[in-house]
Amino acid sequence: MAQVLEFKLPDLGEGLTEAEIVRWLVAVGDVVAIDQPVVEVETAKAMVEVPCPYGGVVTARFGEEGTELPVGAPLLTVAVGAADLGGAGGNGSSGSSGSTRTAEAAGSAGAAEESSGNVLVGYGTGAPAARRRRIRPAGPLASVPAAPAPAPAPSSAPAQASAAAPAPERRPAGAVAVDEAVQSGPVPVISPLVRRLAREHAVDLRTLTGSGPDGLILRADVEYAMRTAEAPAAPAPVAAAPASAVTRGERIPLRGVRGAVADKLSRSRREIPDATCWVDADATELMAARVSMNAAGGPKISLLALLARICTAALARHPELNSTVDMDAREIVRLPEVHLGFAAQTERGLVVPVVRNAHSRSAESLSAEFARLTEAARQGTLTPADLTGGTFTLNNYGVFGVDGSTPIINHPEAAMLGVGRIVPKPWVHQGELAVRQVVQLSFTFDHRVCDGGTAGGFLRYVADCVEHPSVLLRSL
């Protein structure tokens, strides 16, 4: 008899708690091999192809493309170990023939040959015993995309099955118990996060009118219902605001890369008492030095690589700026390596790839690594490891044609150097007015790790190296 194994969205690493389905790579009824990628998801940090640890026939998929799922929510079910799987391509429900088992129980001998065990972080075939889960009865939803199975409810939550539910069928020993929930009709909700929010705050989804496409209930609708329920009674009858007053305008979900950027920048502004100083510098000699380097042959040296080399030299002189603050311990943690992040604008939004051990790299090595990471950012193939662990950020916003900015620190780092465009400007050079290549440098720092004297010393050293590259050579 076939065993139907449930594959849940694994922990994709770096503390990620959710992912959005971008593209399904298999359909119901397809035969999949062990460790074959089955779905492409977008996390807050990268696009990832998720491999399935089971080999067999796909019997159900949970969630349409564009659906956001929490870690641990079902992705799909696979029928394995059957002699005849001709009827596996059913209607997409998880109640296929054979016993249904969760991924945590996949370590038993019956499925050992149909599972690799080589799955992603936080998900394995030898985990604890399966927990109870609740599933929606099979059947299409009118004008609403198929909803994924909701995440498991806490064990202390009361059962919500209808009194009209049929008596549970007798199950063989060892089978996983499944709560059958009978509903009087479909609720237009796709996101399991919205369902959980409504459940935790006792909001009846059937009383809500969704503001999304085709009446889809969104998180904003649940939050509005929560605020309405908590609001004190008005002293006099007041006409309720029309729904259009609450829902008008285009709503753009803050999720994926955009949501991660919003969360990080908001946290930076809340927690870090930042300050900014800036200076104009004559970059004429630096630009000439780069031209000479590239004219000598060999791999081309980028301007960003030269600025990065200057940054690492400045951090060696001012190590307090390559640090983070641990407020729980009330300590400043100085970091021994410089992992240099640089801001890169892509079609998916702003990302900050990280060059590891930038302090030990030459200008040629830095140029090659910047080029590799920039291309990966454009292709959307950066991994979570490429986007985390930075200790200092270099932000070249001059590529957007602007002169200055007040950068927001990339939490939990302590500082960021911003570089504006390099343009010809009038400049006093050797006592005479001349046209020189001028750049504005902006430096934002965490005032907890140092005072203005240290920040000013760092920025002045950077400006001196830009104006006179020979200053840098002395410190190498």
TIVEX-155857 format. One record per residue (C-alpha): residue in three letters; x, y, z. Coordinates in steps of 0.5 Angstrom, whole numbers, plus 2048, in hexadecimal, padded with zeros to 3 digits. Example, Ala and Ser with C-alpha at 12.3 -4.5 7.8 and 13.67 -1.06 7.14 Angstrom:
ALA8197F7810;SER81B7FE80E;
//
This chain:
MET800800800;ALA8028077FE;GLN80580C804;VAL803813803;LEU809817806;GLU80881F807;PHE80D823806;LYS80D82A80A;LEU811830808;PRO81882F80B;ASP81C83580F;LEU82083880A;GLY82583A80F;GLU827841812;GLY821841816;LEU81C842810;THR815841812;GLU81184180C;ALA811841804;GLU80D8427FE;ILE80C83D7F9;VAL80F8407F2;ARG80E83A7EE;TRP80C8337EE;LEU81182E7EB;VAL80C8287EB;ALA8058277EA;VAL8008227EE;GLY80181B7EB;ASP80881C7E9;VAL80D8177EB;VAL81381A7EF;ALA81A8187F0;ILE81D8187F7;ASP82081F7F8;GLN81D8227F2;PRO81B8297F2;VAL81482A7F3;VAL8128317F4;GLU8168387F4;VAL81583D7F9;GLU8178447FB;THR819845802;ALA81B84C805;LYS82284B803;ALA8228467FD;MET81F8427F7;VAL82083B7F9;GLU81E8347F6;VAL81B82F7FB;PRO81D8287FA;CYS8188237FC;PRO81B81D800;TYR8168187FE;GLY8158147F7;GLY80E8127F5;VAL8088157F2;VAL80681C7F4;THR7FF81C7F6;ALA7FE8237F9;ARG80182A7F9;PHE7FF82F7FE;GLY7FF8367FC;GLU7FF83A7F5;GLU80483E7F2;GLY8058457F6;THR8028417FD;GLU807843803;LEU80883D807;PRO80B83C80E;VAL810837810;GLY80D831812;ALA80783280D;PRO80682C808;LEU80882D801;LEU8068267FE;THR80581F7FF;VAL8088197FC;ALA8068127FB;VAL80B80D7FC;GLY80C8067FC;ALA8068047F8;ALA8067FE7F3;ASP8008027EF;LEU80080A7EF;GLY7FC80B7E9;GLY7F680F7ED;ALA7FB8137F1;GLY7FA81A7ED;GLY7F381B7F1;ASN7F08227F3;GLY7F68257F7;SER7F38237FE;SER7F881F803;GLY7F3819804;SER7F68157FE;SER7F680D7FF;GLY7FA80A804;SER7FC80D80B;THR7FE81480B;ARG80581580F;THR80881C811;ALA80F81D80F;GLU81281D816;ALA810815816;ALA81481480F;GLY819810813;SER815809813;ALA818803810;GLY81280380B;ALA81480A808;ALA81B809808;GLU81D808801;GLU81880D7FF;SER81B813803;SER822816802;GLY822819809;ASN82781F805;VAL822825807;LEU82382C808;VAL82582F80F;GLY82082D815;TYR81C828811;GLY81E820811;THR81C819811;GLY81D818818;ALA81A81D81C;PRO81581C822;ALA80E819821;ALA80981C81C;ARG80482181F;ARG7FC82181E;ARG7FB826818;ARG7F4829816;ILE7F282880E;ARG7ED82C80A;PRO7E8827807;ALA7E9826800;GLY7E582A7FA;PRO7E68307F6;LEU7E58377F9;ALA7E183B7F4;SER7E58417F1;VAL7EA8407F7;PRO7F183D7F5;ALA7F28367F9;ALA7F5838800;PRO7FA834803;ALA7F9830809;PRO7FA83480F;ALA800834814;PRO7FF82F81A;ALA7FB832820;PRO7FE832827;SER7FC82C82B;SER7F8830830;ALA7F383382B;PRO7EC83082B;ALA7EA82C826;GLN7E5830821;ALA7E282A81D;SER7DB82B81C;ALA7D682781F;ALA7D4824819;ALA7DA821817;PRO7DA819816;ALA7DD81481B;PRO7E481381A;GLU7E680D816;ARG7EA807819;ARG7F1808817;PRO7F7803818;ALA7FC80381D;GLY80180881D;ALA7FD80D818;VAL7FD814819;ALA7F781781B;VAL7F381C817;ASP7EE821819;GLU7E8822814;ALA7E6829814;VAL7DF829811;GLN7DD83080E;SER7D783380C;GLY7DB837806;PRO7E1839804;VAL7E583F807;PRO7E9843802;VAL7EF843805;ILE7F6841802;SER7FB843807;PRO7FC83E80E;LEU7FF844811;VAL7F8848810;ARG7F4842813;ARG7F9841819;LEU7F884881B;ALA7F184881A;ARG7F184281F;GLU7F5845824;HIS7F184B825;ALA7EA847824;VAL7E884B81E;ASP7E384781A;LEU7E5847813;ARG7DE846810;THR7DC84C812;LEU7E185080E;THR7E1853807;GLY7E7852804;SER7EB858801;GLY7EF8547FC;PRO7EE8517F5;ASP7E784E7F5;GLY7E684F7FC;LEU7EC84C7FF;ILE7ED84D806;LEU7F4851807;ARG7F885280E;ALA7F685980E;ASP7EE85780E;VAL7EF853814;GLU7F3858818;TYR7EE85D816;ALA7E9859819;MET7ED85881F;ARG7EE85F820;THR7E686081F;ALA7E585B825;GLU7EA85E82A;ALA7E8865829;PRO7E486882E;ALA7DC86A82D;ALA7DB87182A;PRO7D787682F;ALA7D2877829;PRO7D0873823;VAL7D587581D;ALA7D4872816;ALA7D986D815;ALA7DE86E80F;PRO7DD86B809;ALA7E1865807;SER7E4869801;ALA7E786E806;VAL7EB869809;THR7ED865803;ARG7EE86A7FE;GLY7F586A7FA;GLU7F98657F8;ARG7FC8607FD;ILE80385E7FC;PRO805858801;LEU80B859805;ARG80E852804;GLY81484F801;VAL81A854800;ARG81685A801;GLY813857807;ALA81A85580A;VAL81D85C808;ALA81786080C;ASP81885B812;LYS82085D812;LEU81F864811;SER81A865816;ARG81E86181B;SER824865819;ARG82086C81B;ARG81D869821;GLU823866824;ILE82986A822;PRO82B872824;ASP82E87381D;ALA83287A81B;THR83487C814;CYS83A880812;TRP83D88180B;VAL842885807;ASP844886800;ALA84A8837FD;ASP84E8847F7;ALA84E87E7F3;THR8528807ED;GLU85987C7EF;LEU8558767F1;MET8528767EA;ALA8588777E7;ALA85B8717EB;ARG85686C7E9;VAL85786E7E2;SER85E86C7E2;MET85D8667E6;ASN8588637E0;ALA85D8667DB;ALA8638617DE;GLY85F85B7DC;GLY85C8557DF;PRO8558557E2;LYS85185C7E3;ILE85185F7EA;SER84A8627EB;LEU8498697EF;LEU8458657F4;ALA84B8617F6;LEU84F8677F7;LEU84A86A7FC;ALA84A8637FF;ARG851863800;ILE85186A803;CYS84B868808;THR84F86180A;ALA85586680C;ALA85186B80F;LEU84E865814;ALA855863815;ARG85686A818;HIS84F86A81C;PRO84D86381E;GLU848866822;LEU84486781C;ASN84486081A;SER84085D81F;THR83985C822;VAL83585E828;ASP83285882D;MET82D85C831;ASP82B856836;ALA833856838;ARG83485D837;GLU83A85C833;ILE83D85E82D;VAL840858829;ARG84685A824;LEU84685581F;PRO84D85281C;GLU84B851815;VAL848856810;HIS84285380C;LEU841859807;GLY83985A805;PHE83885E7FF;ALA8318617FD;ALA82E85E7F6;GLN8288607F3;THR82485B7EF;GLU81E8597EC;ARG81C8567F3;GLY81E85C7F7;LEU82485E7FB;VAL8288587FD;VAL82F859801;PRO8348537FE;VAL83A852803;VAL841851801;ARG84484D806;ASN84B84E809;ALA84B855805;HIS85185780A;SER856852807;ARG8548537FF;SER8588577FA;ALA85485C7F6;GLU8548567F0;SER8518517F5;LEU84C8567F7;SER84A8587F0;ALA8498517EE;GLU84584F7F4;PHE8418567F3;ALA83F8547EC;ARG83D84D7EE;LEU83984F7F3;THR8368547EF;GLU8348507E9;ALA83184B7EE;ALA82D8507F1;ARG82A8527EA;GLN82984B7E9;GLY82584A7EF;THR82A8447F1;LEU82D8477F7;THR82D8427FD;PRO82B844804;ALA832843806;ASP834848801;LEU82F84D804;THR83184C80C;GLY83784D810;GLY83985480E;THR83D859813;PHE83D85F80F;THR83A862809;LEU83C866803;ASN8368697FF;ASN83886C7F9;TYR8328707F7;GLY8358757F2;VAL8338707ED;PHE82C8737EE;GLY82F87A7EC;VAL82E87D7F3;ASP8348807F7;GLY83287F7FE;SER82E87B803;THR82D87980A;PRO82D87280A;ILE82986D80F;ILE82E868812;ASN82D861810;HIS82B85E817;PRO82F85B81B;GLU83585F818;ALA83886581B;ALA839869815;MET83986A80E;LEU83C86F809;GLY839872803;VAL83C8747FC;GLY8388797F8;ARG83A87A7F0;ILE84187D7EE;VAL8408837EA;PRO8448897E7;LYS84388F7EC;PRO8478957ED;TRP84C8947F3;VAL8528977F6;HIS8588937F4;GLN85F8967F6;GLY85D89D7F7;GLU85989D7F0;LEU85289C7EE;ALA8528967EA;VAL84D8917E7;ARG84D88A7EB;GLN84A8847EC;VAL8468857F3;VAL8428807F7;GLN83E8817FD;LEU83F87B802;SER83A87A808;PHE83B87680E;THR836874813;PHE838870819;ASP83586D820;HIS836873825;ARG83686D82A;VAL83D86A828;CYS841871827;ASP840878827;GLY84187D822;GLY84987E822;THR849876820;ALA84487781A;GLY84887D818;GLY84E87A818;PHE84C874814;LEU84987980F;ARG84F87D80E;TYR85387780D;VAL84F875808;ALA84E87C804;ASP85687C805;CYS857876801;VAL8528787FC;GLU85687E7FB;HIS85D87B7FB;PRO85D8747FA;SER8648747FC;VAL861874804;LEU85E86E803;LEU86586B800;ARG86886D807;SER86386880B;LEU864862807;
//
